[in-house]
Structure formats: structure tokens, C-alpha cells
């Protein structure tokens, strides 16, 4: 078995068939890859849809479990995977057709631990949505093989998406996603990359990421909004802890800065009356001055302003809302 594709499924019946169909129209033999659908306690028809595909496709496997969140579903899939390589696909996203064979062949021929591919954003009409050029994050899709530390500091950029990688399964030994938090990809990705000896990228568009209402980052539920804020603060602590374990801290310093600006922006938009409490918590984490490493022009301006006064930046962003 060459490849295991792990798909966490939770209440996405509207998008699920497109996702699974995209995994089945690939240029690998069905005996060479498996699709592991982890039904994470769906309350819609998602679980039944998974069972339907498993009945009609021998390389589709279904795991039903009580709801534990995205990380728990991915971790369950990792434990069940039999492939030499592992790929993660979110159940509201989809792949381009006939793209996996070339990726797996590259993993094999170059003896890679990590292969990152490119993606694009699509809306609910499946139309491509291009980001503003000024806001586009740093990324380096060099096809030169490097070690994981070099990849982290010079190639990755601040966008950490588990679904952008094909990984050697052994790399995931004792490298599970932290459960019960949002932004699990950002906490997990550096731990994963620092275990890699051979990593590389391809600029080929493989993955389509669906921007939809109701996702975690766009949630308007008060409880979820508060958890987003709390988990961003926890993410800073996790990054600081990981930073202490490496000599080259550039990526971690840049990622902490991006997270701080994200928190200040979030507070300005959602929790401005409580800003003093949150800004005090940031200052107490001893993370200032913030680094502008790999930041774009807009981000650099915000970081410089935050270094002068987090309160001033929060006030200015609040006026724009």
C-alpha cells in the first residue's frame, strides 16, 4: 500500500460527495491507495454517505467514532493507516483529478520525508478566489531538497496547512495533532518538519480549499469566538516552548508575531471593550519586540506599530471596523 488518505468527516454532507469523488478519480491503482473516512460523530447524513462509498469502493474504509474534533479524527486515521505515505484531506475540500501518481512517484524517486504541493482557494460555487497580492503570505516552492529545519525557516512561511503535504508515515510516529484546540496545524507542522531529513515542494496545484460560511475561522457563535481567542493565546505559548528547542528561531519568531497581530485584530473586531485584559496578557508573555521575519508589507507596518504600542494598533484597527 503506497498511500493512505485520511479524511475527517463532521456534518459536511453538502460537500462530502465532491470530496470523495475527487479522491477516487486519481491515477493510482485502487490497490495502491486507501481512503480512510473518519466519521467524527456526524449528526447529518455524512456517516451514511461514507458507508455508501465504502460499500461500492474496496479502497474506501470508514471509521465511526464519537465526536472528538478534527485533531482526534486525524489521529484515529493515522493509527489506522497502512500506506507507506500519508495525506490529509478535509471533507469540504477536494483534489484536482489525476495528480497523486506524480506526487507518490516523486516521494519514491527522491526518497522524501515531506512533499508539499500548492493549493488554491475556491468559494461555495467552486470558483477560484485569488487573494489580494499585497496580503499574500511568504512562501517558497523551491524544488531543491533540504532538511526540515531549512524548510521550516526558509520555505514554509506562516501558512501551516497539514493538507498541503504528503508525508512518510514513519515521520508521524509520536507526532500526533494536539486535540481540543483550534489552529492545530500551526502547532503540529513545525514538530513534523523538524523530524524530516528530506523535504521539498512542488508548485503544482493539487488541492482546492473551500472558503465557506460556518467554518471555524468564520464562526459567529460567541462560544467559538471566545475559544478562537483563547486558543490563539495558547498557540503563542506552544510556539515559545518549541522555539526553545532549536538554534535557528527565525520562523518561530515570525510566527509568534503573526499570531500576536492576529489576536490584536481579532480583539479590535470582536472584544474591544475587553482589550485591556487581552493586551495585558500578550505583554506578560514577554514576546515584544515582535519580529518582521517573512512578513508582507501590510503585516510589517502592523508589527512595527504593535512594537510601539499594542493599544495603539488595537485602537487603529477598531476604527477601521
DRENDO-1510 file (C-alpha; in Angstrom, 1 decimal, always signed):
<recs>
REC; n; res; u; v; w
REC; 1; UNK; +0.0; +0.0; +0.0 .
REC; 2; UNK; +1.6; +3.3; -1.1 .
REC; 3; UNK; -0.7; +6.0; +0.2 .
REC; 4; UNK; -3.3; +6.5; +2.9 .
REC; 5; UNK; -5.6; +9.5; +2.5 .
REC; 6; UNK; -7.2; +10.5; +5.8 .
REC; 7; UNK; -10.4; +12.4; +5.7 .
REC; 8; UNK; -12.1; +13.6; +8.9 .
REC; 9; UNK; -15.9; +13.9; +8.4 .
REC; 10; UNK; -18.2; +16.0; +10.5 .
REC; 11; UNK; -21.5; +17.5; +9.3 .
REC; 12; UNK; -20.5; +18.3; +5.8 .
REC; 13; UNK; -23.0; +16.3; +3.8 .
REC; 14; UNK; -23.4; +19.1; +1.3 .
REC; 15; UNK; -19.7; +18.9; +0.3 .
REC; 16; UNK; -18.7; +15.3; +1.1 .
REC; 17; UNK; -19.5; +13.6; -2.2 .
REC; 18; UNK; -17.4; +16.1; -4.2 .
REC; 19; UNK; -14.5; +15.5; -1.9 .
REC; 20; UNK; -14.7; +11.7; -2.0 .
REC; 21; UNK; -15.3; +11.7; -5.8 .
REC; 22; UNK; -12.2; +13.7; -6.3 .
REC; 23; UNK; -10.1; +11.1; -4.3 .
REC; 24; UNK; -11.5; +8.3; -6.5 .
REC; 25; UNK; -10.6; +9.9; -9.9 .
REC; 26; UNK; -6.9; +9.6; -9.4 .
REC; 27; UNK; -4.2; +8.0; -11.5 .
REC; 28; UNK; -3.2; +5.4; -8.8 .
REC; 29; UNK; -4.4; +1.9; -8.9 .
REC; 30; UNK; -7.1; +1.3; -6.3 .
REC; 31; UNK; -4.8; -1.4; -4.7 .
REC; 32; UNK; -2.1; +1.3; -4.2 .
REC; 33; UNK; -4.0; +3.7; -2.0 .
REC; 34; UNK; -6.7; +3.7; +0.6 .
REC; 35; UNK; -9.2; +6.4; +1.6 .
REC; 36; UNK; -9.9; +6.4; +5.3 .
REC; 37; UNK; -13.1; +8.3; +6.1 .
REC; 38; UNK; -13.3; +9.1; +9.9 .
REC; 39; UNK; -16.9; +9.9; +10.7 .
REC; 40; UNK; -16.4; +12.1; +13.8 .
REC; 41; UNK; -19.9; +11.7; +15.2 .
REC; 42; UNK; -21.7; +13.4; +12.3 .
REC; 43; UNK; -25.3; +14.2; +13.1 .
REC; 44; UNK; -26.3; +14.7; +9.4 .
REC; 45; UNK; -26.1; +12.1; +6.6 .
REC; 46; UNK; -22.3; +12.2; +6.5 .
REC; 47; UNK; -21.8; +8.9; +8.2 .
REC; 48; UNK; -24.3; +7.2; +5.8 .
REC; 49; UNK; -22.6; +8.7; +2.8 .
REC; 50; UNK; -19.3; +7.3; +4.0 .
REC; 51; UNK; -20.8; +3.9; +4.3 .
REC; 52; UNK; -22.3; +4.1; +0.9 .
REC; 53; UNK; -18.9; +4.8; -0.7 .
REC; 54; UNK; -17.2; +2.0; +1.3 .
REC; 55; UNK; -19.8; -0.5; +0.1 .
REC; 56; UNK; -19.0; +0.4; -3.6 .
REC; 57; UNK; -15.3; +1.0; -3.4 .
REC; 58; UNK; -12.9; -1.6; -1.9 .
REC; 59; UNK; -10.2; +1.0; -1.2 .
REC; 60; UNK; -12.6; +3.2; +0.9 .
REC; 61; UNK; -12.6; +2.5; +4.6 .
REC; 62; UNK; -14.9; +4.0; +7.3 .
REC; 63; UNK; -14.3; +4.6; +11.0 .
REC; 64; UNK; -17.2; +5.8; +13.1 .
REC; 65; UNK; -16.4; +7.5; +16.4 .
REC; 66; UNK; -17.9; +9.8; +18.9 .
REC; 67; UNK; -17.2; +13.5; +18.2 .
REC; 68; UNK; -13.8; +14.4; +19.3 .
REC; 69; UNK; -12.8; +17.2; +16.9 .
REC; 70; UNK; -10.6; +17.5; +13.8 .
REC; 71; UNK; -7.4; +16.5; +15.6 .
REC; 72; UNK; -8.9; +13.4; +17.2 .
REC; 73; UNK; -10.3; +12.3; +13.8 .
REC; 74; UNK; -6.9; +12.8; +12.1 .
REC; 75; UNK; -5.1; +10.9; +14.9 .
REC; 76; UNK; -7.5; +8.0; +14.6 .
REC; 77; UNK; -6.8; +7.9; +10.9 .
REC; 78; UNK; -3.1; +7.9; +11.4 .
REC; 79; UNK; -3.4; +4.9; +13.7 .
REC; 80; UNK; -5.5; +3.0; +11.1 .
REC; 81; UNK; -3.3; +3.9; +8.1 .
REC; 82; UNK; -1.4; +1.2; +6.3 .
REC; 83; UNK; +0.2; +3.2; +3.5 .
REC; 84; UNK; +3.8; +4.0; +3.1 .
REC; 85; UNK; +2.8; +7.6; +2.8 .
REC; 86; UNK; +0.0; +9.7; +4.4 .
REC; 87; UNK; -2.0; +12.6; +3.1 .
REC; 88; UNK; -4.7; +14.6; +4.9 .
REC; 89; UNK; -7.8; +16.0; +3.1 .
REC; 90; UNK; -10.6; +18.0; +4.8 .
REC; 91; UNK; -14.0; +16.7; +3.8 .
REC; 92; UNK; -15.3; +20.0; +2.4 .
REC; 93; UNK; -12.2; +20.4; +0.2 .
REC; 94; UNK; -11.2; +18.4; -2.9 .
REC; 95; UNK; -8.3; +17.4; -5.1 .
REC; 96; UNK; -7.6; +18.0; -8.7 .
REC; 97; UNK; -8.0; +14.9; -10.8 .
REC; 98; UNK; -5.1; +12.6; -11.6 .
REC; 99; UNK; -2.5; +14.3; -9.5 .
REC; 100; UNK; -1.5; +11.7; -6.9 .
REC; 101; UNK; +0.6; +9.4; -9.1 .
REC; 102; UNK; +3.3; +12.0; -9.8 .
REC; 103; UNK; +3.4; +13.0; -6.2 .
REC; 104; UNK; +3.9; +9.5; -4.9 .
REC; 105; UNK; +6.5; +8.8; -7.6 .
REC; 106; UNK; +8.4; +11.9; -6.5 .
REC; 107; UNK; +8.3; +10.7; -2.9 .
REC; 108; UNK; +9.7; +7.4; -4.1 .
REC; 109; UNK; +12.4; +8.6; -6.5 .
REC; 110; UNK; +13.7; +11.3; -4.3 .
REC; 111; UNK; +13.4; +9.3; -1.1 .
REC; 112; UNK; +11.4; +12.2; +0.5 .
REC; 113; UNK; +10.0; +12.5; +4.0 .
REC; 114; UNK; +7.9; +15.5; +3.1 .
REC; 115; UNK; +6.5; +16.8; -0.2 .
REC; 116; UNK; +4.5; +20.0; -0.1 .
REC; 117; UNK; +2.2; +20.9; -3.1 .
REC; 118; UNK; +0.3; +24.1; -4.0 .
REC; 119; UNK; -3.3; +24.9; -3.4 .
REC; 120; UNK; -5.9; +27.4; -4.4 .
REC; 121; UNK; -9.0; +28.9; -2.6 .
REC; 122; UNK; -12.4; +28.3; -4.0 .
REC; 123; UNK; -15.8; +29.7; -3.0 .
REC; 124; UNK; -19.0; +27.7; -2.5 .
REC; 125; UNK; -19.7; +27.9; -6.2 .
REC; 126; UNK; -16.3; +26.3; -6.7 .
REC; 127; UNK; -15.0; +29.5; -8.3 .
REC; 128; UNK; -11.3; +30.3; -7.7 .
REC; 129; UNK; -10.8; +33.1; -5.2 .
REC; 130; UNK; -7.4; +34.9; -5.6 .
REC; 131; UNK; -6.1; +36.7; -2.5 .
REC; 132; UNK; -5.0; +40.3; -2.7 .
REC; 133; UNK; -1.4; +40.4; -3.9 .
REC; 134; UNK; -0.3; +42.6; -1.0 .
REC; 135; UNK; -1.8; +40.3; +1.6 .
REC; 136; UNK; -0.3; +37.1; +0.0 .
REC; 137; UNK; +1.9; +35.4; +2.5 .
REC; 138; UNK; +5.5; +34.5; +2.0 .
REC; 139; UNK; +6.1; +31.0; +0.6 .
REC; 140; UNK; +9.0; +29.4; -1.2 .
REC; 141; UNK; +8.1; +26.5; -3.5 .
REC; 142; UNK; +11.7; +25.6; -4.3 .
REC; 143; UNK; +12.1; +22.1; -5.7 .
REC; 144; UNK; +15.6; +21.7; -4.1 .
REC; 145; UNK; +15.6; +19.0; -1.4 .
REC; 146; UNK; +16.6; +20.3; +2.0 .
REC; 147; UNK; +16.3; +19.2; +5.7 .
REC; 148; UNK; +13.3; +20.0; +7.8 .
REC; 149; UNK; +14.9; +22.9; +9.7 .
REC; 150; UNK; +15.8; +24.6; +6.4 .
REC; 151; UNK; +12.4; +24.0; +5.1 .
REC; 152; UNK; +10.8; +25.5; +8.2 .
REC; 153; UNK; +12.9; +28.6; +8.3 .
REC; 154; UNK; +13.3; +29.4; +4.5 .
REC; 155; UNK; +10.4; +27.7; +2.7 .
REC; 156; UNK; +7.3; +27.2; +4.8 .
REC; 157; UNK; +6.2; +30.8; +5.6 .
REC; 158; UNK; +3.4; +31.5; +8.1 .
REC; 159; UNK; +0.7; +29.4; +6.3 .
REC; 160; UNK; +0.7; +26.0; +8.0 .
REC; 161; UNK; -1.7; +23.6; +6.4 .
REC; 162; UNK; -1.5; +19.8; +7.1 .
REC; 163; UNK; -3.5; +19.2; +3.9 .
REC; 164; UNK; -0.6; +20.6; +1.7 .
REC; 165; UNK; +1.7; +17.7; +2.4 .
REC; 166; UNK; +2.3; +14.1; +1.5 .
REC; 167; UNK; +4.4; +12.5; +4.4 .
REC; 168; UNK; +6.3; +9.4; +5.0 .
REC; 169; UNK; +4.2; +7.5; +7.6 .
REC; 170; UNK; +7.2; +6.9; +9.9 .
REC; 171; UNK; +7.5; +10.6; +10.4 .
REC; 172; UNK; +4.2; +10.6; +12.2 .
REC; 173; UNK; +5.3; +8.2; +14.9 .
REC; 174; UNK; +4.6; +10.0; +18.2 .
REC; 175; UNK; +3.7; +13.1; +16.2 .
REC; 176; UNK; +0.0; +13.4; +16.6 .
REC; 177; UNK; -2.2; +16.5; +16.4 .
REC; 178; UNK; -2.9; +18.2; +19.7 .
REC; 179; UNK; -6.6; +17.5; +20.5 .
REC; 180; UNK; -9.2; +20.0; +21.7 .
REC; 181; UNK; -7.7; +23.1; +20.1 .
REC; 182; UNK; -8.2; +25.2; +17.0 .
REC; 183; UNK; -5.1; +26.1; +14.9 .
REC; 184; UNK; -3.8; +22.6; +15.4 .
REC; 185; UNK; -2.0; +22.7; +12.1 .
REC; 186; UNK; +0.2; +25.6; +13.2 .
REC; 187; UNK; +1.2; +23.8; +16.4 .
REC; 188; UNK; +1.8; +20.5; +14.6 .
REC; 189; UNK; +3.6; +21.5; +11.4 .
REC; 190; UNK; +6.9; +22.6; +13.0 .
REC; 191; UNK; +7.1; +19.5; +15.1 .
REC; 192; UNK; +6.6; +17.4; +12.0 .
REC; 193; UNK; +9.1; +19.3; +9.9 .
REC; 194; UNK; +11.9; +19.2; +12.5 .
REC; 195; UNK; +11.8; +15.4; +12.2 .
REC; 196; UNK; +12.3; +15.5; +8.5 .
REC; 197; UNK; +15.6; +14.8; +6.7 .
REC; 198; UNK; +14.5; +15.3; +3.1 .
REC; 199; UNK; +11.7; +17.8; +2.3 .
REC; 200; UNK; +10.8; +19.6; -0.9 .
REC; 201; UNK; +7.9; +21.5; -2.7 .
REC; 202; UNK; +6.2; +21.4; -6.0 .
REC; 203; UNK; +4.3; +24.4; -7.3 .
REC; 204; UNK; +1.7; +22.2; -8.9 .
REC; 205; UNK; -1.9; +22.9; -7.9 .
REC; 206; UNK; -3.2; +19.8; -6.2 .
REC; 207; UNK; -5.6; +20.9; -3.6 .
REC; 208; UNK; -8.7; +23.1; -3.6 .
REC; 209; UNK; -9.5; +24.8; -0.2 .
REC; 210; UNK; -13.2; +25.7; +0.2 .
REC; 211; UNK; -13.9; +29.1; +1.8 .
REC; 212; UNK; -17.3; +28.7; +3.3 .
REC; 213; UNK; -19.6; +30.3; +5.9 .
REC; 214; UNK; -19.7; +28.3; +9.2 .
REC; 215; UNK; -16.1; +27.3; +9.2 .
REC; 216; UNK; -14.1; +27.7; +12.4 .
REC; 217; UNK; -12.3; +30.9; +11.3 .
REC; 218; UNK; -15.6; +32.5; +10.1 .
REC; 219; UNK; -17.8; +31.3; +13.0 .
REC; 220; UNK; -20.0; +33.9; +14.6 .
REC; 221; UNK; -21.1; +31.8; +17.6 .
REC; 222; UNK; -20.0; +33.5; +20.8 .
REC; 223; UNK; -18.6; +30.4; +22.4 .
REC; 224; UNK; -16.5; +29.6; +19.3 .
REC; 225; UNK; -15.3; +33.2; +19.0 .
REC; 226; UNK; -14.1; +33.1; +22.6 .
REC; 227; UNK; -12.3; +29.8; +22.0 .
REC; 228; UNK; -10.6; +31.1; +18.9 .
REC; 229; UNK; -9.1; +33.9; +21.0 .
REC; 230; UNK; -8.1; +31.6; +23.9 .
REC; 231; UNK; -6.5; +29.1; +21.5 .
REC; 232; UNK; -4.6; +31.8; +19.7 .
REC; 233; UNK; -3.1; +32.8; +23.1 .
REC; 234; UNK; -2.3; +29.1; +23.8 .
REC; 235; UNK; -0.6; +28.8; +20.4 .
REC; 236; UNK; +1.8; +31.6; +21.4 .
REC; 237; UNK; +2.8; +29.5; +24.4 .
REC; 238; UNK; +3.3; +26.4; +22.3 .
REC; 239; UNK; +5.4; +28.2; +19.8 .
REC; 240; UNK; +7.6; +29.7; +22.5 .
REC; 241; UNK; +8.1; +26.2; +24.0 .
REC; 242; UNK; +9.1; +24.7; +20.7 .
REC; 243; UNK; +11.3; +27.7; +20.0 .
REC; 244; UNK; +13.5; +26.9; +23.0 .
REC; 245; UNK; +14.4; +23.5; +21.4 .
REC; 246; UNK; +16.1; +24.9; +18.2 .
REC; 247; UNK; +19.0; +27.2; +17.5 .
REC; 248; UNK; +17.5; +28.9; +14.4 .
REC; 249; UNK; +14.4; +30.6; +15.8 .
REC; 250; UNK; +13.5; +32.8; +12.8 .
REC; 251; UNK; +10.4; +31.0; +11.8 .
REC; 252; UNK; +9.1; +30.7; +15.3 .
REC; 253; UNK; +9.7; +34.4; +16.0 .
REC; 254; UNK; +7.9; +35.4; +12.8 .
REC; 255; UNK; +5.0; +33.0; +13.5 .
REC; 256; UNK; +4.6; +34.4; +17.1 .
REC; 257; UNK; +4.5; +37.9; +15.6 .
REC; 258; UNK; +1.8; +36.9; +13.0 .
REC; 259; UNK; -0.2; +35.3; +15.8 .
REC; 260; UNK; +0.0; +38.4; +18.0 .
REC; 261; UNK; -1.2; +40.7; +15.2 .
REC; 262; UNK; -4.0; +38.2; +14.5 .
REC; 263; UNK; -5.0; +38.4; +18.2 .
REC; 264; UNK; -5.0; +42.2; +18.2 .
REC; 265; UNK; -7.0; +42.3; +15.1 .
REC; 266; UNK; -9.5; +39.8; +16.5 .
REC; 267; UNK; -9.9; +41.8; +19.7 .
REC; 268; UNK; -10.3; +45.0; +17.8 .
REC; 269; UNK; -13.2; +43.4; +15.8 .
REC; 270; UNK; -14.8; +41.3; +18.5 .
REC; 271; UNK; -13.7; +42.1; +22.0 .
REC; 272; UNK; -12.7; +45.8; +22.0 .
REC; 273; UNK; -14.4; +46.5; +25.4 .
REC; 274; UNK; -12.1; +43.8; +26.9 .
REC; 275; UNK; -9.0; +44.8; +25.1 .
REC; 276; UNK; -7.0; +45.8; +28.2 .
REC; 277; UNK; -7.2; +42.3; +29.7 .
REC; 278; UNK; -6.1; +40.6; +26.4 .
REC; 279; UNK; -3.3; +43.1; +25.6 .
REC; 280; UNK; -2.0; +42.8; +29.2 .
REC; 281; UNK; -1.9; +39.0; +28.7 .
REC; 282; UNK; +0.1; +39.5; +25.5 .
REC; 283; UNK; +2.6; +41.8; +27.1 .
REC; 284; UNK; +3.1; +39.4; +30.0 .
REC; 285; UNK; +4.2; +36.7; +27.6 .
REC; 286; UNK; +7.4; +38.6; +27.1 .
REC; 287; UNK; +7.3; +38.4; +23.3 .
REC; 288; UNK; +7.9; +42.1; +22.4 .
REC; 289; UNK; +9.5; +43.4; +20.3 .
REC; 290; UNK; +8.0; +41.3; +17.5 .
REC; 291; UNK; +9.9; +40.0; +14.5 .
REC; 292; UNK; +9.0; +41.0; +11.0 .
REC; 293; UNK; +10.6; +37.9; +9.5 .
REC; 294; UNK; +8.7; +36.8; +6.3 .
REC; 295; UNK; +6.0; +39.3; +6.9 .
REC; 296; UNK; +4.4; +41.1; +4.0 .
REC; 297; UNK; +4.3; +44.9; +3.7 .
REC; 298; UNK; +1.0; +45.3; +5.5 .
REC; 299; UNK; +2.0; +42.9; +8.2 .
REC; 300; UNK; +5.3; +44.7; +8.7 .
REC; 301; UNK; +3.5; +48.0; +9.3 .
REC; 302; UNK; +1.2; +46.4; +11.9 .
REC; 303; UNK; +4.1; +44.7; +13.6 .
REC; 304; UNK; +6.1; +48.0; +13.9 .
REC; 305; UNK; +3.0; +49.7; +15.3 .
REC; 306; UNK; +2.5; +46.9; +17.8 .
REC; 307; UNK; +6.1; +47.2; +18.9 .
REC; 308; UNK; +5.5; +50.9; +19.6 .
REC; 309; UNK; +2.1; +50.3; +21.3 .
REC; 310; UNK; -0.2; +47.3; +21.1 .
REC; 311; UNK; -3.0; +49.5; +22.4 .
REC; 312; UNK; -2.5; +52.0; +19.6 .
REC; 313; UNK; -2.6; +49.3; +17.0 .
REC; 314; UNK; -5.8; +47.8; +18.5 .
REC; 315; UNK; -7.4; +51.3; +18.5 .
REC; 316; UNK; -6.5; +52.0; +14.9 .
REC; 317; UNK; -7.8; +48.6; +13.8 .
REC; 318; UNK; -11.0; +49.1; +15.8 .
REC; 319; UNK; -11.6; +52.4; +14.0 .
REC; 320; UNK; -11.4; +50.6; +10.6 .
REC; 321; UNK; -14.1; +48.1; +11.6 .
</recs>
